[in-house]
């Protein structure tokens, strides 16, 4: 089968003529940890220290937030990152957001979202969730674990492409993502979890 990617090396192509924009299109994989771990701690402080939510409430709403993240990851990957526009401008935008990753899957500086995108997205989702939660303090454990899910996705995605981990579970997750990259890009949209691929019928045909 023909390869569906351009490079199998850790190389980072230029995406913008502007040095300023091109610089901010790259980010070290550890940056999201410095940005969002304080957010998680802040949310849990409000849940436990300020609102004194019971442990089971934190566990339940936190679990719901984690589940919500897995669906966001799947939905964004399938319907946003793999949307194929027809216009040249749309194709350019698609390449910037995700096409570059499929063409250069081992580019170590474009495996996590840069803060210029991740921070506005996080604020947008927090605002959206706030609309549904209203004044309920349940939003704090929910969003804390939602962001934890995002960080897990970012770190796992980097590890899949750059770390050699022998754990059987991790190897299964890695194999799932590698098939998406190199054999079947129209299936296998889950990265940190294969749950929604199974639920929504985008798992791989093992016979192929």
N, CA, C and O of each residue as an XYZ file, in Angstrom:
832
protein
N       0.847     -1.201      0.000
C       0.000      0.000      0.000
C       0.882      1.251      0.000
O       1.883      1.301      0.715
N       0.523      2.243     -0.785
C       1.312      3.475     -0.866
C       1.273      4.234      0.458
O       0.258      4.257      1.153
N       2.382      4.840      0.779
C       2.444      5.618      2.014
C       1.584      6.869      1.881
O       1.524      7.481      0.815
N       0.920      7.241      2.971
C       0.045      8.400      2.964
C       0.684      9.576      3.680
O      -0.015     10.469      4.159
N       2.010      9.581      3.755
C       2.662     10.691      4.441
C       3.898     11.092      3.652
O       4.358     10.358      2.777
N       4.423     12.249      3.967
C       5.552     12.795      3.238
C       6.864     12.432      3.900
O       7.816     12.036      3.227
N       6.919     12.566      5.214
C       8.196     12.412      5.909
C       8.063     11.481      7.102
O       7.058     11.504      7.813
N       9.087     10.659      7.315
C       9.130      9.844      8.525
C      10.260     10.294      9.441
O      10.703      9.542     10.310
N      10.727     11.540      9.239
C      11.793     12.096     10.064
C      11.240     13.169     10.998
O      10.153     13.704     10.778
N      11.999     13.466     12.029
C      11.629     14.549     12.938
C      12.097     15.866     12.321
O      13.150     16.397     12.675
N      11.299     16.372     11.400
C      11.617     17.637     10.757
C      10.394     18.548     10.814
O       9.255     18.080     10.790
N      10.644     19.838     10.889
C       9.582     20.808     11.113
C       9.530     21.810      9.966
O      10.317     22.756      9.941
N       8.615     21.617      9.015
C       8.587     22.490      7.842
C       8.078     23.892      8.184
O       7.330     24.079      9.143
N       8.484     24.840      7.407
C       8.002     26.199      7.569
C       6.560     26.280      7.078
O       6.238     25.747      6.016
N       5.681     26.947      7.848
C       4.283     27.074      7.455
C       3.905     28.503      7.098
O       2.946     28.713      6.355
N       4.630     29.488      7.605
C       4.297     30.889      7.370
C       5.519     31.644      6.862
O       6.647     31.346      7.255
N       5.294     32.615      5.994
C       6.378     33.480      5.557
C       6.869     34.358      6.704
O       8.060     34.654      6.805
N       5.941     34.771      7.565
C       6.284     35.606      8.711
C       7.069     34.792      9.738
O       6.608     33.741     10.181
N       8.251     35.274     10.117
C       9.034     34.595     11.152
C       8.290     34.556     12.472
O       8.397     33.586     13.222
N       7.533     35.610     12.760
C       6.770     35.693     14.011
C       5.716     34.597     14.068
O       5.634     33.862     15.052
N       4.906     34.484     13.009
C       3.864     33.463     12.981
C       4.455     32.060     12.964
O       3.953     31.159     13.635
N       5.517     31.884     12.198
C       6.105     30.555     12.100
C       6.689     30.114     13.438
O       6.606     28.940     13.798
N       7.281     31.055     14.174
C       7.826     30.736     15.500
C       6.732     30.224     16.421
O       6.934     29.253     17.150
N       5.567     30.876     16.393
C       4.488     30.503     17.303
C       3.672     29.314     16.809
O       2.734     28.888     17.482
N       4.017     28.773     15.643
C       3.352     27.554     15.183
C       4.008     26.316     15.770
O       3.504     25.205     15.606
N       5.131     26.505     16.453
C       5.853     25.391     17.071
C       5.825     25.540     18.580
O       5.831     26.655     19.102
N       5.795     24.416     19.281
C       5.768     24.469     20.738
C       6.377     23.186     21.304
O       6.144     22.099     20.776
N       7.148     23.315     22.366
C       7.694     22.136     23.047
C       6.558     21.388     23.731
O       5.614     22.002     24.229
N       6.650     20.064     23.754
C       5.531     19.262     24.264
C       5.196     19.544     25.725
O       4.079     19.267     26.160
N       6.148     20.093     26.495
C       5.904     20.326     27.918
C       5.122     21.607     28.198
O       4.628     21.793     29.310
N       5.003     22.489     27.212
C       4.365     23.793     27.435
C       2.919     23.663     27.932
O       2.549     24.376     28.865
N       2.076     22.779     27.347
C       0.715     22.659     27.866
C       0.646     22.307     29.353
O      -0.299     22.697     30.038
N       1.637     21.577     29.852
C       1.653     21.238     31.284
C       1.803     22.496     32.126
O       1.107     22.657     33.129
N       2.699     23.385     31.731
C       2.910     24.613     32.479
C       1.697     25.538     32.400
O       1.429     26.302     33.328
N       0.973     25.465     31.299
C      -0.188     26.333     31.113
C      -1.402     25.804     31.866
O      -2.108     26.574     32.517
N      -1.656     24.478     31.785
C      -2.947     23.959     32.229
C      -2.936     23.205     33.555
O      -3.994     23.058     34.168
N      -1.795     22.726     34.020
C      -1.791     22.108     35.359
C      -2.241     23.103     36.425
O      -3.007     22.717     37.308
N      -1.801     24.381     36.390
C      -2.335     25.354     37.353
C      -3.849     25.532     37.242
O      -4.512     25.777     38.250
N      -4.402     25.414     36.044
C      -5.855     25.519     35.866
C      -6.555     24.372     36.586
O      -7.560     24.574     37.268
N      -6.008     23.158     36.427
C      -6.593     21.994     37.096
C      -6.549     22.177     38.617
O      -7.541     21.933     39.304
N      -5.400     22.606     39.134
C      -5.253     22.806     40.585
C      -6.204     23.878     41.088
O      -6.783     23.743     42.166
N      -6.368     24.944     40.311
C      -7.269     26.032     40.684
C      -8.710     25.534     40.743
O      -9.439     25.842     41.686
N      -9.117     24.771     39.742
C     -10.483     24.243     39.707
C     -10.737     23.286     40.879
O     -11.806     23.317     41.488
N      -9.761     22.444     41.188
C      -9.937     21.517     42.296
C      -9.924     22.235     43.639
O     -10.604     21.820     44.578
N      -9.156     23.301     43.729
C      -9.178     24.109     44.958
C     -10.578     24.681     45.184
O     -11.086     24.655     46.305
N     -11.193     25.191     44.136
C     -12.542     25.744     44.266
C     -13.544     24.645     44.605
O     -14.468     24.864     45.388
N     -13.363     23.464     44.018
C     -14.288     22.367     44.283
C     -14.173     21.868     45.711
O     -15.181     21.621     46.373
N     -12.926     21.717     46.193
C     -12.693     21.114     47.508
C     -12.587     22.163     48.607
O     -13.242     22.054     49.643
N     -11.756     23.185     48.378
C     -11.467     24.146     49.424
C     -12.519     25.203     49.613
O     -12.783     25.617     50.742
N     -13.128     25.651     48.538
C     -14.110     26.741     48.617
C     -15.524     26.197     48.747
O     -16.248     26.557     49.675
N     -15.919     25.333     47.823
C     -17.301     24.834     47.821
C     -17.479     23.550     48.624
O     -18.608     23.131     48.880
N     -16.375     22.926     49.022
C     -16.414     21.728     49.882
C     -17.370     20.667     49.327
O     -18.214     20.130     50.045
N     -17.218     20.388     48.062
C     -18.049     19.366     47.439
C     -17.702     17.984     47.992
O     -16.527     17.695     48.217
N     -18.692     17.132     48.215
C     -18.423     15.766     48.673
C     -17.570     15.001     47.669
O     -17.587     15.279     46.470
N     -16.833     14.044     48.184
C     -15.918     13.276     47.343
C     -16.643     12.607     46.184
O     -16.141     12.611     45.060
N     -17.818     12.031     46.438
C     -18.540     11.341     45.377
C     -19.017     12.305     44.296
O     -19.090     11.941     43.123
N     -19.344     13.540     44.693
C     -19.735     14.548     43.703
C     -18.542     14.883     42.811
O     -18.671     14.990     41.591
N     -17.385     15.045     43.438
C     -16.175     15.353     42.678
C     -15.844     14.205     41.743
O     -15.495     14.417     40.581
N     -15.956     12.983     42.256
C     -15.656     11.804     41.446
C     -16.627     11.689     40.270
O     -16.220     11.406     39.143
N     -17.907     11.910     40.545
C     -18.914     11.774     39.505
C     -18.800     12.838     38.428
O     -18.784     12.530     37.236
N     -18.719     14.104     38.859
C     -18.636     15.190     37.887
C     -17.279     15.202     37.181
O     -17.182     15.553     36.005
N     -16.235     14.813     37.916
C     -14.928     14.711     37.275
C     -14.923     13.643     36.201
O     -14.376     13.846     35.117
N     -15.538     12.493     36.503
C     -15.646     11.427     35.516
C     -16.432     11.870     34.291
O     -16.097     11.516     33.161
N     -17.493     12.655     34.533
C     -18.285     13.175     33.416
C     -17.450     14.119     32.556
O     -17.562     14.114     31.330
N     -16.613     14.929     33.202
C     -15.739     15.836     32.458
C     -14.729     15.080     31.608
O     -14.452     15.456     30.469
N     -14.183     14.013     32.174
C     -13.220     13.195     31.433
C     -13.890     12.539     30.228
O     -13.314     12.484     29.142
N     -15.108     12.044     30.426
C     -15.851     11.439     29.325
C     -16.153     12.480     28.244
O     -16.056     12.205     27.048
N     -16.524     13.689     28.701
C     -16.807     14.767     27.747
C     -15.576     15.092     26.918
O     -15.682     15.388     25.728
N     -14.385     15.036     27.558
C     -13.176     15.302     26.782
C     -12.988     14.252     25.695
O     -12.671     14.597     24.557
N     -13.177     12.968     26.025
C     -12.951     11.924     25.021
C     -13.844     12.143     23.807
O     -13.437     11.879     22.676
N     -15.075     12.631     24.044
C     -15.968     12.903     22.919
C     -15.490     14.133     22.141
O     -15.543     14.147     20.911
N     -15.025     15.162     22.849
C     -14.496     16.353     22.175
C     -13.318     15.980     21.295
O     -13.225     16.415     20.147
N     -12.417     15.170     21.840
C     -11.247     14.724     21.081
C     -11.676     14.023     19.798
O     -11.154     14.304     18.719
N     -12.624     13.114     19.926
C     -13.103     12.357     18.768
C     -13.791     13.281     17.772
O     -13.500     13.234     16.577
N     -14.702     14.120     18.257
C     -15.487     14.994     17.383
C     -14.582     15.964     16.630
O     -14.722     16.135     15.419
N     -13.650     16.601     17.349
C     -12.754     17.556     16.711
C     -11.882     16.871     15.657
O     -11.693     17.391     14.558
N     -11.363     15.711     16.008
C     -10.473     15.007     15.077
C     -11.238     14.565     13.834
O     -10.749     14.724     12.715
N     -12.419     14.020     14.020
C     -13.158     13.478     12.879
C     -13.790     14.576     12.017
O     -13.648     14.560     10.795
N     -14.478     15.515     12.639
C     -15.306     16.441     11.872
C     -14.661     17.807     11.627
O     -15.114     18.551     10.758
N     -13.617     18.146     12.374
C     -12.940     19.423     12.156
C     -11.590     19.194     11.480
O     -11.325     19.744     10.411
N     -10.737     18.379     12.108
C      -9.401     18.170     11.564
C      -9.415     17.380     10.261
O      -8.524     17.535      9.426
N     -10.431     16.530     10.087
C     -10.492     15.733      8.858
C     -11.597     16.202      7.915
O     -12.042     15.456      7.043
N     -12.028     17.435      8.100
C     -12.911     18.054      7.120
C     -12.055     18.489      5.928
O     -11.000     19.097      6.110
N     -12.505     18.182      4.720
C     -11.694     18.455      3.529
C     -12.366     19.547      2.691
O     -13.239     19.255      1.873
N     -11.964     20.781      2.893
C     -12.558     21.891      2.124
C     -12.134     21.846      0.664
O     -11.125     21.233      0.316
N     -12.919     22.505     -0.185
C     -12.631     22.504     -1.615
C     -11.855     23.737     -2.054
O     -11.108     23.680     -3.030
N     -12.021     24.852     -1.348
C     -11.338     26.071     -1.748
C      -9.861     26.004     -1.390
O      -9.472     25.277     -0.476
N      -9.044     26.758     -2.105
C      -7.619     26.777     -1.820
C      -7.339     27.357     -0.438
O      -6.447     26.892      0.271
N      -8.109     28.377     -0.062
C      -7.935     28.965      1.272
C      -8.291     27.949      2.349
O      -7.588     27.821      3.351
N      -9.392     27.224      2.133
C      -9.798     26.202      3.090
C      -8.764     25.097      3.211
O      -8.494     24.601      4.305
N      -8.183     24.712      2.071
C      -7.142     23.681      2.105
C      -5.923     24.161      2.876
O      -5.283     23.384      3.585
N      -5.605     25.440      2.736
C      -4.476     26.009      3.463
C      -4.723     25.972      4.968
O      -3.840     25.607      5.744
N      -5.937     26.355      5.372
C      -6.297     26.335      6.796
C      -6.256     24.912      7.324
O      -5.769     24.665      8.428
N      -6.774     23.969      6.528
C      -6.767     22.567      6.952
C      -5.337     22.062      7.138
O      -5.047     21.334      8.088
N      -4.453     22.450      6.230
C      -3.060     22.020      6.354
C      -2.435     22.562      7.633
O      -1.701     21.849      8.318
N      -2.723     23.826      7.956
C      -2.158     24.443      9.153
C      -2.640     23.735     10.409
O      -1.866     23.509     11.339
N      -3.929     23.384     10.431
C      -4.496     22.792     11.645
C      -4.156     21.311     11.791
O      -3.904     20.844     12.902
N      -4.145     20.569     10.688
C      -3.954     19.126     10.865
C      -3.207     18.451      9.722
O      -2.537     17.439      9.928
N      -3.319     19.007      8.518
C      -2.672     18.365      7.391
C      -1.175     18.242      7.566
O      -0.572     17.249      7.156
N      -0.572     19.256      8.176
C       0.881     19.222      8.390
C       1.277     18.037      9.264
O       2.350     17.460      9.089
N       0.400     17.676     10.210
C       0.721     16.543     11.080
C       0.689     15.230     10.310
O       1.499     14.342     10.577
N      -0.226     15.092      9.364
C      -0.262     13.860      8.575
C       0.876     13.809      7.569
O       1.338     12.727      7.208
N       1.328     14.962      7.117
C       2.459     14.976      6.185
C       3.803     14.842      6.901
O       4.753     14.276      6.360
N       3.867     15.366      8.109
C       5.099     15.306      8.909
C       4.752     14.786     10.312
O       4.842     15.535     11.285
N       4.361     13.522     10.422
C       3.836     12.997     11.693
C       4.844     12.958     12.830
O       4.451     12.860     13.993
N       6.126     13.034     12.524
C       7.140     12.973     13.584
C       7.763     14.324     13.895
O       8.810     14.397     14.540
N       7.124     15.389     13.439
C       7.565     16.740     13.777
C       7.311     16.964     15.264
O       6.167     17.164     15.672
N       8.357     16.933     16.072
C       8.209     16.967     17.534
C       7.722     18.317     18.057
O       7.344     18.423     19.224
N       7.725     19.352     17.212
C       7.284     20.671     17.663
C       5.866     21.008     17.221
O       5.379     22.112     17.463
N       5.208     20.053     16.572
C       3.823     20.310     16.169
C       2.920     19.134     16.551
O       2.031     18.742     15.795
N       3.168     18.586     17.729
C       2.352     17.471     18.218
C       1.385     17.884     19.317
O       0.474     17.126     19.652
N       1.565     19.066     19.882
C       0.624     19.589     20.874
C       0.145     20.950     20.378
O       0.841     21.632     19.626
N      -1.057     21.333     20.811
C      -1.599     22.624     20.380
C      -0.788     23.767     20.974
O      -0.482     23.741     22.166
N      -0.437     24.757     20.186
C       0.231     25.935     20.752
C      -0.745     26.711     21.628
O      -1.946     26.706     21.360
N      -0.250     27.377     22.671
C      -1.137     28.122     23.585
C      -2.008     29.148     22.876
O      -3.100     29.460     23.351
N      -1.546     29.679     21.747
C      -2.341     30.657     21.003
C      -3.675     30.067     20.554
O      -4.631     30.806     20.316
N      -3.746     28.730     20.435
C      -4.997     28.049     20.096
C      -5.641     27.392     21.306
O      -6.854     27.486     21.493
N      -4.835     26.725     22.131
C      -5.399     25.946     23.234
C      -6.052     26.827     24.301
O      -7.077     26.444     24.866
N      -5.480     27.995     24.584
C      -6.058     28.863     25.621
C      -7.417     29.416     25.189
O      -8.371     29.319     25.960
N      -7.547     29.996     23.978
C      -8.884     30.440     23.557
C      -9.904     29.308     23.500
O     -11.069     29.500     23.847
N      -9.462     28.114     23.057
C     -10.382     26.977     23.023
C     -10.840     26.597     24.425
O     -12.021     26.328     24.645
N      -9.907     26.576     25.374
C     -10.263     26.237     26.758
C     -11.246     27.255     27.328
O     -12.213     26.881     27.990
N     -11.003     28.530     27.074
C     -11.914     29.570     27.546
C     -13.291     29.425     26.897
O     -14.321     29.619     27.543
N     -13.288     29.083     25.620
C     -14.556     28.893     24.922
C     -15.355     27.732     25.483
O     -16.566     27.847     25.672
N     -14.691     26.614     25.750
C     -15.390     25.460     26.312
C     -15.854     25.738     27.741
O     -16.946     25.319     28.127
N     -15.039     26.439     28.530
C     -15.451     26.773     29.894
C     -16.693     27.663     29.872
O     -17.596     27.487     30.691
N     -16.743     28.604     28.952
C     -17.913     29.472     28.810
C     -19.136     28.657     28.399
O     -20.232     28.870     28.916
N     -18.945     27.721     27.463
C     -20.043     26.864     27.023
C     -20.562     26.012     28.170
O     -21.772     25.922     28.373
N     -19.663     25.387     28.922
C     -20.086     24.564     30.050
C     -20.763     25.412     31.128
O     -21.712     24.971     31.777
N     -20.257     26.640     31.308
C     -20.870     27.533     32.293
C     -22.313     27.843     31.975
O     -23.124     28.057     32.876
N     -22.639     27.867     30.688
C     -24.022     28.111     30.275
C     -24.932     26.988     30.769
O     -26.063     27.245     31.181
N     -24.451     25.756     30.730
C     -25.260     24.610     31.161
C     -25.242     24.428     32.676
O     -26.253     24.047     33.265
N     -24.099     24.696     33.311
C     -23.997     24.490     34.752
C     -24.578     25.648     35.556
O     -24.963     25.468     36.712
N     -24.644     26.831     34.958
C     -25.143     27.983     35.696
C     -24.252     28.300     36.883
O     -23.037     28.438     36.740
N     -24.860     28.414     38.049
C     -24.112     28.735     39.266
C     -23.634     27.495     40.017
O     -23.071     27.616     41.105
N     -23.846     26.322     39.464
C     -23.476     25.092     40.156
C     -21.961     24.949     40.264
O     -21.254     25.091     39.266
N     -21.454     24.669     41.467
C     -20.010     24.453     41.627
C     -19.522     23.156     40.991
O     -18.318     22.903     40.948
N     -20.447     22.332     40.495
C     -20.055     21.080     39.837
C     -19.187     21.332     38.615
O     -18.473     20.440     38.158
N     -19.250     22.551     38.086
C     -18.438     22.860     36.913
C     -16.943     22.753     37.214
O     -16.152     22.490     36.309
N     -16.546     22.953     38.474
C     -15.117     22.962     38.804
C     -14.479     21.575     38.685
O     -13.458     21.449     38.009
N     -15.036     20.523     39.313
C     -14.431     19.193     39.078
C     -14.637     18.720     37.644
O     -13.787     18.024     37.087
N     -15.774     19.101     37.044
C     -16.040     18.712     35.658
C     -14.959     19.269     34.743
O     -14.387     18.538     33.935
N     -14.680     20.568     34.872
C     -13.718     21.190     33.970
C     -12.287     20.787     34.310
O     -11.441     20.687     33.422
N     -12.013     20.556     35.598
C     -10.668     20.109     35.989
C     -10.315     18.799     35.292
O      -9.212     18.656     34.763
N     -11.235     17.850     35.288
C     -10.955     16.560     34.645
C     -11.073     16.642     33.130
O     -10.454     15.857     32.411
N     -11.860     17.584     32.649
C     -11.914     17.825     31.204
C     -10.539     18.275     30.711
O     -10.043     17.776     29.700
N      -9.930     19.213     31.424
C      -8.597     19.695     31.062
C      -7.551     18.605     31.292
O      -6.596     18.485     30.525
N      -7.732     17.809     32.353
C      -6.832     16.677     32.570
C      -6.883     15.725     31.377
O      -5.853     15.200     30.954
N      -8.081     15.502     30.839
C      -8.222     14.660     29.661
C      -7.489     15.240     28.474
O      -6.841     14.519     27.715
N      -7.594     16.562     28.315
C      -6.877     17.219     27.217
C      -5.368     17.042     27.367
O      -4.681     16.714     26.399
N      -4.850     17.257     28.577
C      -3.408     17.098     28.794
C      -2.975     15.660     28.554
O      -1.909     15.415     27.989
N      -3.801     14.706     28.982
C      -3.491     13.296     28.754
C      -3.406     13.014     27.258
O      -2.519     12.295     26.800
N      -4.337     13.589     26.508
C      -4.322     13.430     25.056
C      -3.040     14.010     24.452
O      -2.379     13.358     23.644
N      -2.693     15.242     24.849
C      -1.501     15.884     24.304
C      -0.236     15.089     24.621
O       0.592     14.852     23.742
N      -0.091     14.679     25.885
C       1.107     13.943     26.279
C       1.150     12.565     25.622
O       2.213     12.098     25.212
N      -0.013     11.917     25.525
C      -0.052     10.592     24.916
C       0.259     10.677     23.428
O       0.952      9.820     22.881
N      -0.257     11.715     22.778
C       0.003     11.884     21.352
C       1.499     12.063     21.104
O       2.054     11.484     20.170
N       2.139     12.862     21.939
C       3.586     13.037     21.798
C       4.312     11.718     22.051
O       5.223     11.349     21.310
N       3.900     11.015     23.100
C       4.558      9.751     23.452
C       4.404      8.713     22.335
O       5.336      7.962     22.045
N       3.225      8.678     21.714
C       2.988      7.721     20.631
C       4.001      7.907     19.511
O       4.488      6.935     18.934
N       4.312      9.154     19.211
C       5.198      9.442     18.087
C       6.681      9.443     18.453
O       7.534      9.296     17.578
N       6.995      9.609     19.750
C       8.409      9.822     20.075
C       8.967      8.973     21.221
O      10.182      8.941     21.415
N       8.127      8.299     21.970
C       8.649      7.519     23.088
C       8.455      6.038     22.839
O       7.475      5.623     22.220
N       9.384      5.253     23.320
C       9.292      3.796     23.213
C       8.856      3.246     24.570
O       9.668      3.108     25.485
N       7.576      2.938     24.688
C       6.995      2.420     25.936
C       6.479      1.013     25.656
O       5.697      0.812     24.726
N       6.911      0.045     26.452
C       6.622     -1.359     26.165
C       5.306     -1.854     26.767
O       4.891     -2.984     26.509
N       4.656     -1.018     27.563
C       3.391     -1.412     28.172
C       2.394     -1.890     27.115
O       2.247     -1.243     26.078
N       1.707     -3.006     27.356
C       0.821     -3.594     26.360
C      -0.344     -2.673     26.008
O      -0.724     -2.550     24.843
N      -0.909     -2.023     27.038
C      -2.021     -1.106     26.775
C      -1.566      0.046     25.895
O      -2.249      0.409     24.937
N      -0.399      0.628     26.221
C       0.104      1.742     25.430
C       0.415      1.296     24.004
O       0.161      2.034     23.053
N       0.963      0.095     23.853
C       1.268     -0.404     22.519
C      -0.004     -0.551     21.683
O       0.011     -0.310     20.476
N      -1.104     -0.949     22.330
C      -2.376     -1.079     21.612
C      -2.876      0.294     21.167
O      -3.359      0.447     20.045
N      -2.759      1.301     22.052
C      -3.168      2.666     21.708
C      -2.301      3.202     20.569
O      -2.803      3.829     19.636
N      -1.000      2.950     20.656
C      -0.075      3.406     19.621
C      -0.390      2.750     18.285
O      -0.398      3.420     17.252
N      -0.648      1.458     18.295
C      -0.957      0.734     17.061
C      -2.225      1.306     16.417
O      -2.300      1.460     15.198
N      -3.213      1.616     17.251
C      -4.471      2.197     16.774
C      -4.211      3.514     16.039
O      -4.781      3.761     14.975
N      -3.356      4.349     16.607
C      -3.084      5.654     16.005
C      -2.199      5.528     14.771
O      -2.370      6.278     13.810
N      -1.268      4.601     14.788
C      -0.390      4.432     13.643
C      -1.152      3.918     12.417
O      -0.840      4.298     11.289
N      -2.134      3.069     12.633
C      -2.968      2.614     11.519
C      -3.716      3.802     10.916
O      -3.853      3.898      9.696
N      -4.200      4.704     11.770
C      -4.871      5.916     11.286
C      -3.934      6.738     10.404
O      -4.350      7.264      9.371
N      -2.683      6.847     10.808
C      -1.732      7.656     10.054
C      -1.339      7.014      8.724
O      -1.326      7.681      7.689
N      -1.023      5.733      8.753
C      -0.320      5.135      7.628
C      -1.128      4.164      6.785
O      -0.652      3.726      5.738
N      -2.340      3.813      7.211
C      -3.123      2.873      6.424
C      -4.571      3.306      6.205
O      -5.106      3.143      5.108
N      -5.213      3.862      7.247
C      -6.653      4.137      7.159
C      -6.996      5.452      7.856
O      -7.508      5.431      8.976
N      -6.725      6.605      7.218
C      -6.971      7.894      7.860
C      -8.441      8.247      8.022
O      -8.772      9.234      8.678
N      -9.333      7.442      7.425
C     -10.766      7.717      7.545
C     -11.414      6.951      8.681
O     -12.640      6.929      8.794
N     -10.611      6.326      9.520
C     -11.107      5.646     10.713
C     -10.090      5.858     11.833
O      -9.013      6.412     11.609
N     -10.442      5.410     13.043
C      -9.502      5.477     14.161
C      -9.215      6.895     14.611
O      -8.054      7.295     14.700
N     -10.269      7.670     14.900
C     -10.077      9.070     15.262
C      -9.711      9.271     16.731
O      -9.185     10.323     17.093
N      -9.976      8.299     17.567
C      -9.587      8.415     18.963
C      -8.094      8.263     19.126
O      -7.485      7.394     18.501
N      -7.496      9.096     19.957
C      -6.060      9.012     20.221
C      -5.822      8.523     21.643
O      -5.165      7.501     21.842
N      -6.342      9.230     22.622
C      -6.163      8.810     24.007
C      -7.170      7.740     24.410
O      -6.985      7.055     25.417
N      -8.239      7.595     23.624
C      -9.255      6.589     23.913
C      -9.881      6.125     22.607
O     -10.118      6.927     21.704
N     -10.146      4.830     22.512
C     -10.805      4.289     21.323
C     -12.312      4.124     21.538
O     -13.002      3.542     20.701
N     -12.818      4.640     22.665
C     -14.219      4.440     23.042
C     -15.177      4.834     21.931
O     -16.020      4.033     21.525
N     -15.055      6.077     21.429
C     -16.043      6.579     20.479
C     -15.869      5.969     19.092
O     -16.815      5.951     18.305
N     -14.687      5.476     18.787
C     -14.529      4.731     17.533
C     -15.389      3.474     17.563
O     -16.000      3.102     16.561
N     -15.429      2.828     18.721
C     -16.253      1.619     18.855
C     -17.738      1.968     18.861
O     -18.543      1.285     18.227
N     -18.097      3.027     19.572
C     -19.511      3.408     19.696
C     -20.062      3.880     18.356
O     -21.188      3.541     17.992
N     -19.266      4.666     17.614
C     -19.760      5.308     16.390
C     -19.301      4.627     15.108
O     -19.483      5.162     14.014
N     -18.709      3.453     15.243
C     -18.435      2.626     14.072
C     -17.290      3.068     13.201
O     -17.328      2.887     11.984
N     -16.262      3.652     13.808
C     -15.085      4.055     13.017
C     -13.851      3.267     13.438
O     -12.727      3.757     13.329
N     -14.062      2.055     13.915
C     -12.927      1.169     14.166
C     -12.467      0.586     12.827
O     -13.159      0.710     11.817
N     -11.301     -0.046     12.832
C     -10.730     -0.574     11.611
C     -11.333     -1.920     11.241
O     -11.745     -2.695     12.104
N     -11.374     -2.177      9.961
C     -11.762     -3.493      9.474
C     -10.538     -4.403      9.594
O      -9.600     -4.297      8.805
N     -10.555     -5.285     10.575
C      -9.377     -6.118     10.834
C      -9.050     -7.050      9.670
O      -7.905     -7.478      9.528
N     -10.027     -7.364      8.849
C      -9.768     -8.231      7.702
C      -8.843     -7.557      6.691
O      -8.131     -8.227      5.943
N      -8.863     -6.221      6.680
C      -8.003     -5.476      5.745
C      -6.607     -5.250      6.306
O      -5.766     -4.641      5.645
